[in-house]
Amino acid sequence: MSMIVLAIVLAITVEGVVEIGKSIGKAVLGGSYKTAITQVAALVFGCLFCVAAKADVYSALGITFEIQWLGMVLTGVLASRGSNYISDFIKRLQDVSGAVTGK
């Protein structure tokens, strides 16, 4: 995988993680505790299930981390956002990959 694609994949991942944090923080600060609890529960279950199943989108893309379980946890974070979020994530990766490779 080219360093450009790697940097873009990681940038998309950081954006997703920050957005999840902002969403939970906004719910807590706004007093929407039920929403915050639901989002945290989805995050916990997403990470737990992906680690238990050894699901790692990053490994499938050829990205390895020094911390072996990090790819599974990040996959769980993405999964916690639901199928539309994962679909959008994959679409963005395909768009970037196609732009870099000229396809």
N, C-alpha and C positions, 0 to 999 in steps of 0.2 A: 504494500500500500504506500502510495506516495506521501511524503511529509505534508503536502498541502491538504490532501484529503483527510489525513489524520488530524491535522489542526482544525479543520472545519467540523469533523465529527465531534471532536472534543468541545468545540465552541457551542455546537448545537446541544450537546449534553449539559454543559454548564448553564446555558440559557434555560433549559428545562428544569434543572435542579433549583435554580434561583427562582423561577416562576412558581414552582411548588412551594418553596419557602415563603415567598411573598403572599401567595394565596392563603396559606395556613396562618401566617402572621396577621394578615388583614382580617381574617375571620375572627381570630382571638381578640384583636384590638377593637373590632367592631361589635364585640359581644355575641357573635354568632358561634357560640360554643358547639352547638350540634354539628354545624358545618365543619368546624375545625376538627372535632373528634372523628367525624366521618372521613375526612381527608387523611388524618394521621392513621386511622385504622386501615384505609386503603394502602397507604404507604408501607405500613408494617406487614400486611398480608402479601402485598406485591413482592416485597423483598424476601419474606419468608418462603413463599412458594417458589420464587426463582432460584433461591439458594438450594432449597430442598430438591428441586428438579434439575439443578445444575444448568439452568437456562442462562445463556450468555450471548447476547446479540453481538457484543464487541468481539468476542472470540470468533464468532461466525464471520465477522468482517475482517478477521486477521489482526485485530488489535489485542495485544496482550498487556496486562498490567503486572508490575512487580508484586503487587498484593493480589494473589490469585483469585480471591473471592470478590474483589472490587467490581469486576465485570458483571458478575451475577447480581450484586446489590444494585448497581446502576441500571441493569436491565429490569430489576424489580421496581425501581423508582419510575422508570418509563412505563412499565406495565400498570403501576398504580393509577396512572392517569387515564387508563382505559384504552379500548381498541382504536378509537378515532385518533388519539394522541400517538399511538404506535404507528398507525397508518401514515399520519402526517410526518412522523420522524423518518420512516423508511422512504417516503416520497422525497423528502428533502435530501436524504443521503443519495438517492438515485439521481436527483437533479444535479447535485454537486459532483458526483462521480462521472456522470455523462459530460458535464461541462469541462472537467479536468482532462478526461480521456478523449474528448472531441466527438463523442457519440451523439 
